[in-house]
Amino acid sequence: MWVHWAERMNVRVDGMDATIDVDGVRLTLPGGVPLLTRLRDLLRDPRPVEELEQELLAANPRSKVTETLQQMIETRVLVPWELGSQLAQLHQQTVVASEGEVIPPATELGRMFREMGGAHGIVLPFAEDTGVSLREALNSRRSRRAFLPGNLTLEQLGTILSLAASAVGDGPPSPKVSGGPPAHRPYPSGGGLYPVEVLIYPANVAGISPAFYYYQVLAHRLISWAPAYGGSLTKLMADHPVEAAAFFVLFFLDFTRLSLSRYGLKAYRLALIEAGHLAQNILLAVSALHLAALPLCGFDDEGLSHAAGLRYPEQPVVYVLVVGKDAAEADQ
């Protein structure tokens, strides 16, 4: 068990004796000043009780360390904190780089059809020169919590995806790894597997009906994926202020991909890192167009995945970017 100090407590010292008051409870520690002083130095951040006990005993071998720590926990002078150990264990599961058989991505027909299939897709326009420097885009990037009602254009949506995610460039559209997803993309991916896939929900984009669309990075087009959501997107987004947003970008993972076995459980860690790279690309492209964006991880995980036509929990949405007109810039 990890512990940390209580937020509100009062410590009084009388010679070598210490008295601690916290939330109406008093703990008296006769001769406890040396131990308490050492504990103050050790417990600057949450730590496991076992570690504290060992270090305190090393410095005070004759003191009643175990009993004193137990008293401090019972009186809530030291407060249990389990999250630290849980996160450490979760991270440790992702440390081993490869736990299974390396399977070529070419066997992943589902991903292949998503990337290459579909008929009657919406071909997006490619980016024009925004006239905004990288420095300007970085300095003006802010998360916005107010969107101005109104449609964005297909050109704006196409520009953002073209700059941030599309598989364009001077090289051929061949996979980075044998049998892998097609083409080089403008963000790094562990082993070139590109586990992060993108859905677009255009709530207010001129010329596109609201629905869920899959974004094909090589063709730079949207294909129909799931029908428009019949409920409130605001509710799915945990009541964040997204009512006037123009479109939503959903990043999802497919845990049924056989090629993920190349990295074992570290594949999940690499996928989240990739989602961050891709999100920053989109946020900077939005900034360059003087639009507003709100990155969200607070949403109804299961509800949003089901609404988007994904199998949960095998195909979870892990990140959402909300994009629209900037109400703050309009006020200025």
C-alpha contacts under 8 A as a table, 3 or more apart, distances in Angstrom:
res1	aa1	res2	aa2	distance
1	M	48	P	5.39
1	M	49	V	5.89
1	M	50	E	7.80
1	M	80	P	6.64
1	M	81	W	7.11
1	M	82	E	6.42
1	M	85	S	7.62
2	W	46	P	6.07
2	W	47	R	4.97
2	W	48	P	3.95
2	W	49	V	5.72
2	W	80	P	5.74
2	W	81	W	5.18
2	W	82	E	5.96
2	W	84	G	7.18
2	W	85	S	6.94
3	V	46	P	5.29
3	V	47	R	5.77
3	V	48	P	6.33
3	V	49	V	6.52
3	V	78	L	5.86
3	V	79	V	5.20
3	V	80	P	4.36
3	V	81	W	5.20
3	V	82	E	7.97
4	H	43	L	6.87
4	H	45	D	6.72
4	H	46	P	4.67
4	H	47	R	7.05
4	H	78	L	5.47
4	H	79	V	5.32
4	H	80	P	6.63
4	H	81	W	6.85
5	W	43	L	7.64
5	W	77	V	6.14
5	W	78	L	4.82
5	W	79	V	6.05
6	A	9	M	6.55
6	A	22	V	7.58
6	A	76	R	6.63
6	A	77	V	5.29
6	A	78	L	5.75
6	A	79	V	5.88
8	R	22	V	6.26
8	R	23	D	7.40
9	M	20	I	6.76
9	M	21	D	5.52
9	M	22	V	4.43
9	M	23	D	7.30
9	M	77	V	7.45
10	N	20	I	5.60
10	N	21	D	5.09
10	N	22	V	6.53
11	V	18	A	6.95
11	V	19	T	5.73
11	V	20	I	4.54
11	V	21	D	6.55
12	R	18	A	5.72
12	R	19	T	5.16
12	R	20	I	6.46
13	V	16	M	7.01
13	V	17	D	5.86
13	V	18	A	4.59
13	V	19	T	6.48
13	V	33	V	7.34
14	D	17	D	5.20
14	D	18	A	6.28
16	M	30	P	7.08
16	M	31	G	4.72
16	M	32	G	6.38
16	M	33	V	5.20
16	M	34	P	7.51
17	D	28	T	7.66
17	D	29	L	5.88
17	D	30	P	4.53
17	D	31	G	4.53
17	D	32	G	5.52
17	D	33	V	5.82
18	A	28	T	6.04
18	A	29	L	5.14
18	A	30	P	6.40
18	A	31	G	7.12
18	A	32	G	5.83
18	A	33	V	5.76
19	T	26	R	6.96
19	T	27	L	5.71
19	T	28	T	4.46
19	T	29	L	6.09
20	I	26	R	5.66
20	I	27	L	5.11
20	I	28	T	6.42
20	I	77	V	7.74
21	D	24	G	6.47
21	D	25	V	5.59
21	D	26	R	4.44
21	D	27	L	6.40
22	V	25	V	5.34
22	V	26	R	6.55
22	V	75	T	7.84
22	V	76	R	7.33
22	V	77	V	6.51
25	V	75	T	6.69
26	R	75	T	7.75
27	L	71	Q	7.88
27	L	72	M	7.59
27	L	75	T	7.09
29	L	32	G	4.87
29	L	33	V	7.75
29	L	68	T	7.92
31	G	34	P	7.48
32	G	35	L	5.41
32	G	36	L	5.96
33	V	36	L	5.01
33	V	37	T	5.93
34	P	37	T	5.13
34	P	38	R	6.22
35	L	38	R	5.18
35	L	39	L	6.07
35	L	56	L	6.99
35	L	60	N	7.17
35	L	63	S	7.94
35	L	65	V	7.91
36	L	39	L	4.96
36	L	40	R	6.09
37	T	40	R	5.10
37	T	41	D	6.61
38	R	41	D	5.25
38	R	42	L	6.34
38	R	56	L	7.14
39	L	42	L	5.00
39	L	43	L	5.82
39	L	52	L	7.59
39	L	56	L	7.28
40	R	43	L	5.47
40	R	44	R	6.89
41	D	44	R	6.39
42	L	45	D	7.99
42	L	52	L	7.28
43	L	46	P	6.32
43	L	47	R	6.74
43	L	52	L	7.98
46	P	81	W	7.32
46	P	84	G	7.70
47	R	51	E	7.10
47	R	52	L	7.16
48	P	51	E	5.45
48	P	52	L	6.59
49	V	52	L	5.12
49	V	53	E	6.08
50	E	53	E	5.10
50	E	54	Q	6.33
51	E	54	Q	5.23
51	E	55	E	6.29
52	L	55	E	5.28
52	L	56	L	5.98
53	E	56	L	5.21
53	E	57	L	6.06
53	E	65	V	6.46
53	E	66	T	6.59
53	E	69	L	7.77
54	Q	57	L	5.22
54	Q	58	A	6.21
55	E	58	A	5.06
55	E	59	A	6.46
56	L	59	A	5.22
56	L	60	N	5.82
56	L	61	P	7.64
56	L	65	V	6.74
57	L	60	N	4.86
57	L	61	P	4.59
57	L	62	R	7.55
57	L	63	S	7.30
57	L	65	V	6.48
58	A	61	P	5.71
60	N	63	S	5.53
60	N	65	V	7.97
64	K	67	E	5.57
64	K	68	T	6.05
65	V	68	T	5.16
65	V	69	L	6.11
66	T	69	L	5.34
66	T	70	Q	6.25
67	E	70	Q	5.14
67	E	71	Q	6.22
68	T	71	Q	5.07
68	T	72	M	6.19
69	L	72	M	5.03
69	L	73	I	6.24
70	Q	73	I	5.12
70	Q	74	E	6.15
71	Q	74	E	5.08
71	Q	75	T	6.14
72	M	75	T	5.30
72	M	76	R	6.06
72	M	77	V	4.96
72	M	78	L	5.46
73	I	76	R	4.99
73	I	77	V	5.99
73	I	78	L	4.82
73	I	79	V	6.21
73	I	80	P	7.50
74	E	77	V	7.71
75	T	78	L	7.64
76	R	79	V	5.40
81	W	84	G	6.77
82	E	85	S	5.67
82	E	86	Q	6.33
83	L	86	Q	5.02
83	L	87	L	6.04
84	G	87	L	5.27
84	G	88	A	6.16
85	S	88	A	5.00
85	S	89	Q	6.12
86	Q	89	Q	5.14
86	Q	90	L	6.10
87	L	90	L	4.93
87	L	91	H	6.09
88	A	91	H	5.19
88	A	92	Q	6.10
89	Q	92	Q	4.99
89	Q	93	Q	6.41
90	L	93	Q	5.38
90	L	94	T	7.10
91	H	94	T	5.35
91	H	95	V	6.78
92	Q	95	V	5.26
93	Q	96	V	7.18
93	Q	265	L	6.49
93	Q	266	K	7.52
94	T	97	A	7.36
94	T	264	G	7.63
94	T	265	L	4.94
94	T	266	K	4.11
94	T	267	A	7.68
94	T	268	Y	7.64
94	T	269	R	6.65
95	V	265	L	7.86
95	V	266	K	6.25
96	V	99	E	6.97
96	V	263	Y	7.74
96	V	264	G	7.32
96	V	265	L	7.50
96	V	266	K	6.71
97	A	262	R	7.88
97	A	263	Y	4.94
97	A	264	G	6.37
97	A	265	L	7.73
97	A	266	K	5.94
98	S	261	S	7.14
98	S	262	R	5.61
98	S	263	Y	4.28
98	S	264	G	4.98
98	S	265	L	7.95
98	S	266	K	7.71
99	E	261	S	6.94
99	E	262	R	7.32
99	E	263	Y	6.61
99	E	264	G	4.82
99	E	265	L	7.69
100	G	261	S	5.27
100	G	262	R	6.36
100	G	263	Y	7.58
100	G	264	G	6.19
101	E	261	S	6.13
101	E	262	R	6.47
102	V	259	S	6.62
102	V	261	S	6.03
102	V	262	R	4.70
103	I	107	T	7.76
103	I	258	L	6.19
103	I	259	S	5.02
103	I	261	S	6.96
103	I	262	R	6.94
104	P	107	T	6.19
104	P	178	S	7.10
104	P	179	G	6.17
104	P	180	G	7.26
104	P	258	L	7.76
104	P	259	S	5.83
105	P	108	E	5.52
105	P	178	S	7.63
105	P	179	G	5.33
105	P	180	G	4.89
105	P	181	P	7.46
105	P	193	L	7.67
105	P	257	R	7.79
105	P	258	L	6.93
105	P	259	S	5.09
106	A	109	L	7.24
106	A	112	M	7.80
106	A	178	S	7.70
106	A	179	G	4.29
106	A	180	G	6.02
107	T	258	L	7.54
108	E	111	R	5.65
108	E	112	M	6.28
108	E	257	R	6.29
108	E	258	L	6.76
108	E	259	S	7.81
109	L	112	M	4.87
109	L	113	F	6.08
110	G	113	F	5.37
110	G	114	R	6.31
111	R	114	R	5.06
111	R	115	E	6.12
111	R	257	R	7.81
112	M	115	E	5.16
112	M	116	M	5.97
112	M	117	G	7.54
112	M	181	P	7.34
113	F	116	M	5.19
113	F	117	G	4.63
113	F	118	G	7.54
114	R	117	G	5.77
114	R	118	G	7.49
114	R	214	Y	7.51
114	R	216	Q	7.36
115	E	181	P	7.65
115	E	216	Q	5.28
115	E	217	V	7.26
115	E	218	L	7.56
116	M	216	Q	7.08
116	M	218	L	7.94
116	M	219	A	7.81
118	G	121	G	6.80
118	G	223	I	6.21
118	G	224	S	7.90
119	A	223	I	7.27
120	H	223	I	7.26
121	G	221	R	6.17
121	G	222	L	5.42
121	G	223	I	4.50
121	G	224	S	7.06
122	I	221	R	5.30
122	I	222	L	4.98
122	I	223	I	6.40
123	V	219	A	7.60
123	V	220	H	6.37
123	V	221	R	4.27
123	V	222	L	6.54
124	L	154	L	7.03
124	L	155	E	7.29
124	L	157	L	7.79
124	L	158	G	4.95
124	L	220	H	5.94
124	L	221	R	5.22
124	L	222	L	7.42
125	P	154	L	7.43
125	P	155	E	5.77
125	P	158	G	5.07
125	P	159	T	6.79
126	F	155	E	7.68
126	F	158	G	5.78
126	F	159	T	5.55
126	F	162	S	5.59
127	A	155	E	7.81
127	A	158	G	6.67
127	A	159	T	4.05
127	A	160	I	7.30
127	A	162	S	5.76
127	A	163	L	6.42
128	E	159	T	6.89
130	T	288	A	6.57
130	T	289	L	6.76
132	V	136	E	6.26
132	V	137	A	6.70
132	V	288	A	5.72
133	S	136	E	5.19
133	S	137	A	6.33
133	S	288	A	7.84
134	L	137	A	5.06
134	L	138	L	6.10
135	R	138	L	5.20
135	R	139	N	6.10
136	E	139	N	5.19
136	E	140	S	6.05
136	E	288	A	7.51
137	A	140	S	5.36
137	A	141	R	6.08
137	A	284	L	5.70
137	A	285	A	7.53
137	A	287	S	5.32
137	A	288	A	5.04
138	L	141	R	5.39
138	L	284	L	6.48
138	L	287	S	7.64
140	S	287	S	6.40
141	R	283	L	7.11
141	R	284	L	6.53
141	R	287	S	5.41
142	R	292	A	7.79
142	R	293	A	7.56
143	S	292	A	7.23
143	S	293	A	5.72
143	S	294	L	4.96
143	S	295	P	6.97
144	R	147	F	7.52
144	R	292	A	5.84
144	R	293	A	5.70
144	R	294	L	5.45
144	R	326	D	7.51
145	R	240	H	7.89
145	R	241	P	6.15
145	R	242	V	7.62
145	R	294	L	6.54
146	A	241	P	6.63
146	A	242	V	7.50
146	A	326	D	7.05
146	A	327	A	5.72
146	A	328	A	7.28
147	F	242	V	7.20
147	F	243	E	7.94
147	F	244	A	5.51
147	F	245	A	5.84
147	F	292	A	6.99
147	F	324	G	5.79
147	F	325	K	5.43
147	F	326	D	5.35
147	F	327	A	4.95
148	L	244	A	6.23
148	L	245	A	7.62
148	L	324	G	7.09
148	L	325	K	5.06
148	L	326	D	5.81
148	L	327	A	4.56
148	L	330	A	7.71
149	P	244	A	4.85
149	P	245	A	7.13
149	P	246	A	7.99
149	P	325	K	7.08
150	G	204	N	6.79
150	G	244	A	7.34
150	G	246	A	7.29
150	G	325	K	7.29
151	N	204	N	4.77
151	N	205	V	5.04
151	N	206	A	5.82
151	N	246	A	6.14
152	L	156	Q	6.60
152	L	157	L	7.52
152	L	204	N	6.48
152	L	205	V	4.85
152	L	206	A	6.21
152	L	246	A	6.19
152	L	324	G	7.18
152	L	325	K	7.49
153	T	156	Q	5.24
153	T	157	L	6.55
153	T	205	V	5.57
153	T	206	A	5.28
153	T	207	G	7.81
154	L	157	L	5.17
154	L	158	G	6.00
154	L	205	V	6.44
154	L	206	A	6.34
154	L	207	G	7.04
154	L	208	I	7.84
155	E	158	G	5.03
155	E	159	T	5.94
156	Q	159	T	5.09
156	Q	160	I	6.27
156	Q	289	L	7.78
157	L	160	I	5.33
157	L	161	L	6.37
158	G	161	L	5.33
158	G	162	S	5.80
159	T	162	S	5.03
159	T	163	L	6.07
159	T	285	A	7.91
160	I	163	L	5.43
160	I	164	A	6.03
160	I	282	I	6.26
160	I	285	A	5.35
160	I	286	V	6.35
161	L	164	A	5.15
161	L	165	A	5.28
161	L	166	S	6.12
161	L	220	H	7.96
161	L	282	I	7.05
162	S	165	A	5.89
162	S	166	S	4.82
162	S	168	V	7.87
162	S	220	H	7.15
163	L	166	S	6.73
163	L	186	P	7.94
163	L	281	N	7.62
163	L	282	I	7.72
163	L	285	A	6.60
164	A	186	P	6.52
164	A	187	Y	8.00
164	A	278	L	6.81
164	A	281	N	4.74
164	A	282	I	5.09
164	A	285	A	6.61
165	A	185	R	6.32
165	A	186	P	6.11
165	A	187	Y	7.52
165	A	217	V	6.59
165	A	278	L	6.85
165	A	281	N	7.52
165	A	282	I	7.64
166	S	185	R	6.25
166	S	186	P	7.29
166	S	216	Q	8.00
166	S	217	V	4.54
166	S	218	L	6.31
166	S	220	H	6.10
167	A	173	P	7.51
167	A	182	P	7.78
167	A	183	A	5.56
167	A	184	H	5.60
167	A	185	R	4.71
167	A	186	P	7.26
167	A	217	V	5.31
167	A	218	L	4.94
167	A	220	H	7.72
168	V	173	P	7.97
168	V	183	A	7.63
168	V	184	H	7.25
168	V	185	R	7.00
168	V	218	L	7.11
169	G	172	P	8.00
169	G	184	H	7.69
171	G	184	H	7.78
172	P	183	A	6.99
173	P	182	P	5.82
173	P	183	A	4.16
173	P	184	H	7.01
173	P	218	L	7.49
174	S	182	P	5.45
174	S	183	A	5.02
174	S	184	H	7.79
175	P	178	S	6.37
175	P	179	G	6.51
175	P	180	G	5.20
175	P	181	P	5.53
175	P	182	P	4.34
175	P	183	A	4.92
175	P	184	H	7.07
175	P	192	G	8.00
176	K	180	G	6.68
176	K	181	P	7.63
176	K	182	P	7.33
176	K	183	A	6.48
176	K	184	H	6.47
176	K	192	G	5.67
177	V	180	G	5.24
177	V	181	P	7.99
177	V	191	G	7.44
177	V	192	G	6.13
177	V	193	L	7.57
180	G	192	G	7.32
180	G	193	L	6.20
181	P	192	G	7.87
181	P	193	L	6.58
181	P	194	Y	6.95
182	P	218	L	6.85
183	A	218	L	6.91
185	R	188	P	7.53
187	Y	274	E	7.56
187	Y	277	H	6.07
187	Y	278	L	6.16
187	Y	281	N	7.78
188	P	192	G	7.62
188	P	274	E	6.64
188	P	277	H	7.14
189	S	192	G	5.08
189	S	193	L	6.40
189	S	194	Y	5.51
189	S	270	L	7.49
189	S	271	A	7.78
189	S	274	E	5.76
190	G	193	L	6.36
190	G	194	Y	7.33
190	G	270	L	6.03
190	G	271	A	7.77
190	G	274	E	7.75
193	L	259	S	7.63
193	L	260	L	7.94
194	Y	197	E	7.65
194	Y	271	A	7.77
194	Y	274	E	7.75
195	P	253	L	6.10
195	P	254	D	7.16
195	P	271	A	6.00
196	V	251	F	6.14
196	V	252	F	5.83
196	V	253	L	5.41
196	V	271	A	6.32
196	V	274	E	6.99
196	V	275	A	6.30
197	E	215	Y	7.86
197	E	251	F	5.65
197	E	252	F	5.39
197	E	253	L	6.34
198	V	214	Y	6.21
198	V	215	Y	5.65
198	V	249	V	6.81
198	V	250	L	5.66
198	V	251	F	4.88
198	V	252	F	6.42
199	L	212	F	6.44
199	L	213	Y	5.46
199	L	214	Y	4.60
199	L	215	Y	5.84
199	L	249	V	5.93
199	L	250	L	4.99
199	L	251	F	6.55
199	L	252	F	7.71
200	I	212	F	5.76
200	I	213	Y	5.13
200	I	214	Y	6.37
200	I	215	Y	6.83
200	I	222	L	7.98
200	I	247	F	6.98
200	I	248	F	5.72
200	I	249	V	4.86
200	I	250	L	6.26
201	Y	210	P	6.36
201	Y	211	A	5.61
201	Y	212	F	4.79
201	Y	213	Y	6.37
201	Y	247	F	5.46
201	Y	248	F	4.96
201	Y	249	V	6.59
201	Y	250	L	7.93
202	P	205	V	5.50
202	P	208	I	6.81
202	P	209	S	7.09
202	P	210	P	5.18
202	P	211	A	6.69
202	P	212	F	7.59
202	P	246	A	6.18
202	P	247	F	4.19
202	P	248	F	6.39
203	A	209	S	7.62
203	A	210	P	5.01
203	A	211	A	7.67
203	A	245	A	7.02
203	A	246	A	5.30
203	A	247	F	5.19
203	A	248	F	7.56
204	N	210	P	7.33
204	N	245	A	7.07
204	N	246	A	4.30
204	N	247	F	6.31
205	V	208	I	5.81
205	V	209	S	7.78
205	V	246	A	5.97
205	V	247	F	6.96
210	P	227	P	7.92
210	P	228	A	5.49
211	A	224	S	7.66
211	A	225	W	7.75
211	A	226	A	6.23
211	A	227	P	4.88
211	A	228	A	3.84
211	A	229	Y	6.93
212	F	224	S	6.60
212	F	225	W	5.41
212	F	226	A	4.89
212	F	227	P	6.10
212	F	228	A	6.41
212	F	308	A	6.14
213	Y	222	L	5.59
213	Y	223	I	5.33
213	Y	224	S	4.72
213	Y	225	W	4.83
213	Y	226	A	6.83
214	Y	222	L	5.48
214	Y	223	I	5.30
214	Y	224	S	6.43
214	Y	225	W	5.79
215	Y	220	H	7.04
215	Y	221	R	5.94
215	Y	222	L	4.75
215	Y	223	I	6.70
216	Q	219	A	5.67
216	Q	220	H	5.51
216	Q	221	R	5.49
216	Q	222	L	6.24
216	Q	223	I	7.56
217	V	220	H	4.94
217	V	221	R	7.17
225	W	308	A	7.81
225	W	309	G	7.06
226	A	307	A	7.79
226	A	308	A	5.96
226	A	309	G	5.38
229	Y	232	S	7.60
229	Y	233	L	7.49
229	Y	307	A	6.26
229	Y	308	A	7.97
232	S	235	K	5.32
232	S	236	L	6.66
233	L	236	L	4.97
233	L	237	M	6.18
233	L	242	V	7.84
233	L	243	E	7.65
234	T	237	M	4.97
234	T	238	A	6.51
234	T	239	D	4.96
234	T	240	H	6.19
234	T	241	P	6.88
234	T	242	V	5.97
234	T	243	E	6.26
235	K	238	A	5.18
235	K	239	D	5.02
235	K	240	H	7.90
236	L	239	D	7.25
236	L	299	F	5.79
236	L	300	D	5.20
236	L	303	G	6.63
236	L	304	L	6.02
237	M	240	H	5.74
237	M	242	V	7.85
237	M	296	L	7.92
237	M	298	G	6.60
237	M	299	F	4.30
237	M	300	D	6.32
238	A	298	G	6.30
238	A	299	F	4.99
238	A	300	D	6.46
239	D	242	V	7.92
241	P	244	A	8.00
242	V	245	A	5.26
242	V	322	V	7.22
244	A	324	G	7.32
245	A	248	F	7.66
245	A	322	V	6.51
245	A	323	V	5.80
245	A	324	G	4.64
245	A	325	K	7.32
246	A	322	V	7.76
246	A	323	V	5.84
246	A	324	G	4.56
246	A	325	K	7.34
247	F	322	V	6.22
247	F	323	V	5.48
247	F	324	G	6.66
248	F	320	V	6.83
248	F	321	L	5.79
248	F	322	V	4.71
248	F	323	V	6.23
249	V	320	V	5.58
249	V	321	L	5.01
249	V	322	V	6.44
249	V	323	V	7.95
250	L	317	V	6.47
250	L	318	V	7.76
250	L	319	Y	6.13
250	L	320	V	4.70
250	L	321	L	6.67
251	F	275	A	7.00
251	F	317	V	5.66
251	F	318	V	5.92
251	F	319	Y	5.29
251	F	320	V	6.28
252	F	315	Q	6.42
252	F	316	P	5.52
252	F	317	V	4.16
252	F	318	V	5.66
252	F	319	Y	7.31
253	L	271	A	7.74
253	L	314	E	7.91
253	L	315	Q	5.36
253	L	316	P	5.80
253	L	317	V	6.66
253	L	318	V	7.31
254	D	257	R	6.03
254	D	314	E	6.10
254	D	315	Q	4.60
254	D	316	P	7.23
255	F	260	L	7.69
255	F	314	E	5.34
255	F	315	Q	6.28
256	T	314	E	6.73
257	R	260	L	5.88
258	L	261	S	6.01
259	S	262	R	5.88
260	L	263	Y	6.02
260	L	264	G	6.54
260	L	267	A	5.90
261	S	264	G	4.83
261	S	265	L	7.98
261	S	267	A	7.62
262	R	267	A	7.79
263	Y	266	K	5.39
263	Y	267	A	5.10
264	G	267	A	5.74
265	L	268	Y	5.90
265	L	269	R	7.48
266	K	269	R	5.10
266	K	270	L	6.24
267	A	270	L	5.08
267	A	271	A	6.07
268	Y	271	A	5.06
268	Y	272	L	6.37
269	R	272	L	5.34
269	R	273	I	6.37
270	L	273	I	5.08
270	L	274	E	6.17
271	A	274	E	5.01
271	A	275	A	6.20
272	L	275	A	4.97
272	L	276	G	6.39
272	L	318	V	7.85
273	I	276	G	5.17
273	I	277	H	6.50
274	E	277	H	5.04
274	E	278	L	6.22
275	A	278	L	5.18
275	A	279	A	5.95
275	A	319	Y	7.40
276	G	279	A	5.06
276	G	280	Q	6.19
277	H	280	Q	5.37
277	H	281	N	6.48
278	L	281	N	5.14
278	L	282	I	6.44
279	A	282	I	5.16
279	A	283	L	6.10
279	A	321	L	7.44
280	Q	283	L	4.98
280	Q	284	L	6.08
281	N	284	L	5.34
281	N	285	A	6.25
282	I	285	A	5.05
282	I	286	V	6.10
283	L	286	V	5.05
283	L	287	S	6.13
283	L	293	A	6.69
284	L	287	S	4.87
284	L	288	A	6.14
285	A	288	A	5.04
285	A	289	L	6.51
286	V	289	L	5.25
286	V	290	H	6.47
286	V	291	L	5.37
286	V	292	A	6.66
286	V	293	A	6.94
286	V	323	V	7.60
287	S	290	H	5.04
287	S	291	L	5.77
287	S	292	A	6.96
288	A	291	L	7.64
290	H	326	D	7.33
291	L	323	V	7.23
291	L	324	G	6.06
291	L	325	K	5.13
291	L	326	D	5.23
292	A	323	V	5.67
292	A	324	G	5.31
292	A	325	K	5.57
292	A	326	D	4.59
292	A	327	A	7.90
293	A	321	L	6.62
293	A	322	V	5.32
293	A	323	V	4.41
293	A	324	G	6.48
294	L	321	L	5.72
294	L	322	V	4.99
294	L	323	V	6.62
295	P	319	Y	7.53
295	P	320	V	5.93
295	P	321	L	4.47
295	P	322	V	6.29
296	L	299	F	7.16
296	L	319	Y	6.20
296	L	320	V	5.11
296	L	321	L	6.06
296	L	322	V	7.60
297	C	318	V	6.95
297	C	319	Y	5.33
297	C	320	V	6.44
299	F	304	L	7.40
300	D	303	G	5.25
300	D	304	L	5.68
301	D	304	L	5.49
301	D	305	S	6.16
301	D	316	P	7.05
301	D	317	V	6.58
301	D	318	V	7.83
302	E	305	S	5.22
302	E	306	H	6.17
302	E	312	Y	6.24
302	E	313	P	7.33
302	E	316	P	7.52
303	G	306	H	5.28
303	G	307	A	6.07
304	L	307	A	5.00
304	L	308	A	6.09
304	L	317	V	7.29
305	S	308	A	5.15
305	S	309	G	6.50
305	S	310	L	5.19
305	S	311	R	6.91
305	S	312	Y	6.21
305	S	315	Q	7.33
305	S	316	P	5.87
305	S	317	V	5.78
306	H	309	G	5.20
306	H	310	L	5.40
306	H	311	R	6.58
306	H	312	Y	6.72
307	A	310	L	7.47
310	L	315	Q	5.70
310	L	316	P	7.23
311	R	314	E	5.69
311	R	315	Q	5.12
311	R	316	P	7.35
312	Y	315	Q	5.28
312	Y	316	P	5.72
313	P	316	P	5.46
317	V	320	V	7.65
326	D	329	E	5.39
326	D	330	A	6.36
327	A	330	A	5.04
327	A	331	D	6.27
328	A	331	D	5.17
328	A	332	Q	6.47
329	E	332	Q	5.12
